[in-house]
């Protein structure tokens, strides 16, 4: 029983990267199973700050094998830039492998992303404009170009000729300039030469690793409420960041997902448009944003901030079959005064205890807030549960009881070392 899924329990940006890095030293494999470079993880190790968009955070551990799974869409230029920057900060990295069934993001995907977002006008989704949605659209419509084709020059040239012709017909309708298949090939063929050594079948290797009891860590991107099916549609991503996506995007069967940790903040944040019941408009929301430096790793956009939504978190725990919680940013809310958490909703005058499936319904709810004692102490030097202030313990225990899910790990600062392991039995079973 040696597999562990790390999933975002909220709207993303929960500091999953720190946790994956923290656990990566023990893992034999770290596998990214969904998304593209629309996601961002920041990992701080001593005086070095690493920003990952495609690379699994396990890449910082030389003994670890990092895999980009079949469920991903990968920008070759972004991947190589990220790899080069990471090597500049740390020369000795782990092994990287890329599944040949993963899909490739090209410049025409970014053009399409921008054009379609502009067409939405006031109903913008708030995409990162990285071309992720259009790349997944091509995958579903069976027009995508996979890594196996990308690293074969003859197949790449032929496929670009087919796909770019279709894209140009669409771009003409939107009044955009045409893409040039040969120019894209000339730019991307050298990138394919650099990426080719990393591309290999990984299904069998991972399946054997699980069967032999090796420690495999599955790294999710974004968060539960951005899932294509179970998120706040249409303000969602184009893949499946929920725990079930770890099976879809890696070739591992669902019965081989043994432990699932959901990462949540001690408060809530969201990037872009969409319903957010506990959002704080005004000074307090701004204070949380500044204290937590809540700005996107990928876009730099300021995140919307609000109280912790326990109704949503409990729903996330059930949807992901979480075996434990990881509560991050406990240090950020120090000094805010009393803290509030949502323990229910009011929808058109009726009390409800669940998250509505329809986004318009969720946007209409009013949160029922319960006040809890806050704290003023600096938590960043604390390393044991026993040494935490009593108010912090009560806050954590309230979350555990409401969500019926134990807190396995607590984060009290951004650095790798600023972590409290409360339930080691919930990490590697």
CORURTA-V303023 format. One record per helix or strand of 2 or more residues. SS is the DSSP state (H for helix, E for strand). FROM is the first residue (numbers start at 1). TO is the last residue. If there is no record, write none. Layout:
ss & from & to
SS & FROM & TO
SS & FROM & TO
This chain:
ss & from & to
E & 3 & 8
H & 16 & 24
E & 29 & 32
E & 41 & 45
E & 48 & 52
H & 57 & 60
E & 65 & 68
E & 72 & 75
H & 76 & 89
E & 95 & 98
E & 103 & 105
H & 107 & 119
H & 121 & 123
H & 132 & 140
H & 147 & 150
H & 153 & 173
H & 181 & 198
H & 203 & 211
E & 216 & 219
H & 224 & 226
H & 245 & 248
H & 254 & 256
E & 259 & 265
E & 268 & 270
H & 283 & 291
E & 304 & 306
E & 308 & 309
H & 310 & 319
E & 324 & 328
E & 339 & 347
E & 350 & 352
H & 359 & 364
E & 366 & 372
H & 385 & 387
H & 390 & 403
E & 407 & 411
E & 419 & 421
H & 424 & 426
